[in-house]
Amino acid sequence: MAQNTIVEKTISDLTVGQEASFAKSVTQADIVAFAEVTGDDNPLHLNAEYAATTPFKSRIAHGMLSAGFISAVIGTKLPGPGSIYMSQSLKFKAPVRIGDRVDTVCTIIGIDPVKRRVTLSTTCKVGDTIVVEGEALVMVPAAKA
């Protein structure tokens, strides 16, 4: 198997309006693995009988699982490898359920070339419903000499 070439984008490679996306259908295995890795074993995510008694009426994915898809875009696509995730604001607007496809889009809305930082609008949707939205600040690699 060929090894992927890592392409680092520098601040000069980026423009306001650039965007990148990632899509993932959430599985029961994803939710269980997230609970195991993080220790968040809230029964709302893992126990169907308990979840049926909540306003959601069924199990839902951890909000931070969807937020992790934002990290996937930032770390692999925009700005991509070598970038440093500095901060993120998040608003959880709707639940994600097992089987839902989460479409994540990150769009550059600001660039500070002196500090090598970009601000991104971050959105996760299931269909036409926004499930997570926010804003990220990311440091980008310096130009190669």
C-alpha positions as CSV (number, residue, x, y, z in Angstrom):
1,M,0.0,0.0,0.0
2,A,1.4,3.4,-1.0
3,Q,1.9,5.9,1.8
4,N,-0.1,9.2,1.5
5,T,2.0,12.3,0.9
6,I,1.4,14.9,3.5
7,V,0.7,18.3,2.1
8,E,0.9,21.2,4.6
9,K,-0.9,24.3,3.7
10,T,0.8,27.5,4.8
11,I,-0.9,30.8,5.5
12,S,-0.2,32.0,2.0
13,D,-2.1,29.0,0.6
14,L,-5.4,30.1,2.3
15,T,-8.1,32.5,1.4
16,V,-11.3,33.6,3.0
17,G,-14.2,31.5,1.7
18,Q,-12.2,28.3,1.3
19,E,-14.0,25.4,2.7
20,A,-13.6,21.7,3.2
21,S,-16.0,18.9,4.4
22,F,-16.2,15.5,5.9
23,A,-19.2,13.1,6.1
24,K,-19.8,10.2,8.4
25,S,-22.8,8.0,9.3
26,V,-22.8,7.5,13.0
27,T,-23.0,3.9,14.1
28,Q,-23.7,2.2,17.4
29,A,-20.0,1.1,17.4
30,D,-18.9,4.8,17.1
31,I,-21.0,5.7,20.1
32,V,-19.7,2.8,22.2
33,A,-16.1,3.5,21.2
34,F,-16.5,7.2,22.1
35,A,-18.0,6.3,25.5
36,E,-15.1,3.9,26.1
37,V,-12.4,6.4,25.1
38,T,-13.8,9.3,26.9
39,G,-15.4,7.6,29.9
40,D,-18.7,9.4,29.1
41,D,-21.1,6.5,29.7
42,N,-24.2,8.6,30.2
43,P,-27.1,6.1,29.6
44,L,-28.7,8.6,27.2
45,H,-26.1,7.4,24.7
46,L,-25.9,3.7,25.7
47,N,-29.2,2.5,27.2
48,A,-32.3,2.4,25.0
49,E,-34.7,1.9,27.9
50,Y,-33.3,4.9,29.8
51,A,-33.2,7.0,26.6
52,A,-36.8,6.3,25.9
53,T,-37.7,8.2,29.2
54,T,-35.9,11.3,28.0
55,P,-37.2,14.2,25.8
56,F,-35.2,12.6,22.9
57,K,-37.2,9.3,23.2
58,S,-34.2,7.2,21.9
59,R,-30.5,7.0,22.2
60,I,-28.5,9.9,20.8
61,A,-24.8,10.3,20.0
62,H,-22.5,12.3,22.2
63,G,-22.4,15.9,21.1
64,M,-18.6,15.9,21.2
65,L,-18.6,13.0,18.8
66,S,-20.1,15.3,16.1
67,A,-17.7,18.0,17.2
68,G,-14.9,15.5,16.6
69,F,-15.8,15.6,12.9
70,I,-14.8,19.3,12.9
71,S,-11.4,18.2,14.2
72,A,-11.2,15.7,11.3
73,V,-11.6,18.5,8.8
74,I,-9.2,20.9,10.5
75,G,-6.5,18.2,11.0
76,T,-6.7,16.6,7.6
77,K,-8.1,19.0,5.0
78,L,-8.4,22.7,6.0
79,P,-6.0,23.9,7.0
80,G,-4.8,20.3,7.3
81,P,-1.6,18.6,8.5
82,G,0.6,20.7,10.6
83,S,-2.2,23.0,11.8
84,I,-2.7,23.6,15.5
85,Y,-6.3,23.7,16.8
86,M,-6.3,26.6,19.3
87,S,-10.0,27.1,20.3
88,Q,-13.5,26.2,19.4
89,S,-16.9,27.5,20.3
90,L,-19.8,25.1,20.0
91,K,-23.6,25.2,20.1
92,F,-25.4,21.9,20.1
93,K,-28.7,22.5,18.3
94,A,-30.2,19.1,17.6
95,P,-29.5,15.4,18.4
96,V,-27.7,13.0,16.2
97,R,-29.0,9.4,16.3
98,I,-27.6,6.1,15.3
99,G,-27.7,5.9,11.5
100,D,-27.7,9.6,10.9
101,R,-25.2,11.0,8.4
102,V,-23.4,14.0,9.7
103,D,-22.1,16.4,7.1
104,T,-19.4,18.7,8.5
105,V,-18.3,21.9,6.7
106,C,-15.5,24.3,7.8
107,T,-15.2,27.6,6.0
108,I,-12.4,30.2,6.5
109,I,-14.0,33.4,7.6
110,G,-10.9,35.3,8.7
111,I,-7.1,35.2,8.2
112,D,-4.4,36.8,10.4
113,P,-1.2,36.4,8.3
114,V,1.0,38.0,11.0
115,K,0.1,35.5,13.7
116,R,-0.5,32.7,11.1
117,R,-4.1,32.1,12.3
118,V,-7.3,31.4,10.6
119,T,-10.8,31.6,11.9
120,L,-13.3,29.0,10.6
121,S,-17.0,28.8,10.7
122,T,-17.8,25.2,11.7
123,T,-21.1,23.5,11.0
124,C,-22.4,19.9,11.3
125,K,-25.7,19.0,9.7
126,V,-28.0,16.0,9.5
127,G,-29.9,16.6,6.3
128,D,-31.0,20.2,6.4
129,T,-30.9,20.4,10.2
130,I,-27.9,22.0,11.9
131,V,-26.9,19.8,14.8
132,V,-23.7,21.7,15.8
133,E,-22.3,25.1,14.9
134,G,-19.5,27.2,16.1
135,E,-16.2,28.9,15.3
136,A,-12.6,27.6,15.4
137,L,-9.3,29.4,15.7
138,V,-6.4,27.5,14.1
139,M,-2.6,28.2,13.8
140,V,-1.2,27.4,10.3
141,P,2.4,26.3,9.5
142,A,4.8,29.0,8.4
143,A,5.9,29.1,4.8
144,K,8.8,26.9,4.0
145,A,12.1,28.6,3.4
